[in-house]
Amino acid sequence: MTITLNGEPFELDAPMNVTQLLEHLDIDPRRVAVEHNLIVLKRPAFDSTEVNAGDQIEIVNFVGGGTR
């Protein structure tokens, strides 16, 4: 099945939840924000949000740092 991941087509073998997708991509869920079909998800919703064919997923990494 095909989803759109960060603006690009991406193939998955089967539907999965957001937590499983992040594991599949080897991404630490504590370090990202996830948008599913234009809705920003809260971390507790990752397990209950299913990713299906045609869905749009945006994953944004948090970057540490700041000004001195």
N, C-alpha and C positions, 0 to 999 in steps of 0.2 A: 504494500500500500504506500501511497505517496502523500507526504505532508510537505508543508513549506516551513523550513527551519531557517530562521534569520534571513528570510528573503530568497532562499534557494530551495529547489526541490530536494527532498531527502526521502530515501526508501526505508521502510520498516517492514519486518516480516509479518507483524500482527499488531492489532491495537494494544496499547499499554497505557498505564497511568503516567503522570508527569514524573513521579519519583523513579519509575522504571526507565523512562526515557533518559533522565539524567544519569542513572547508573550505566545505561547502555553507552552513553557518550563519555563516561568517566569524568563526570562533573560533580563536584561537591555541592549539594543543594544549599549548604549554608552560605555559599559565596556568590549566589546568583539571584537575580530577579527573573521571573518567568511570566510572560504574557501569552495567554491562550485565547485565540480568536478575538483579539483586541481587548481582553480583560486581564488586568494585572492580578495574578494569583497571590494569595497569602500562603506562606509555607505550609500551614496545616491542611490546605486544600490540595496539595500535590498528590497525596495518595488517592484522593477521591475524584480527581479530574482525569477523565479518559481522553487519550489522544487517538483520534480516528482519521481515516482517509480524508484528505482535503483540509484538515485543520491547519491553522497558521500558528506557529510557535516562534516566539522571540525569546532568546536567552541572553541576558546582559550580565556580564561579570562585574562584581564590585572590585574597584581598584583602590588600594590603600594609598595614603599619602596626604599631603596637605602643604600649607605654606609655613614658612618659618618666621 
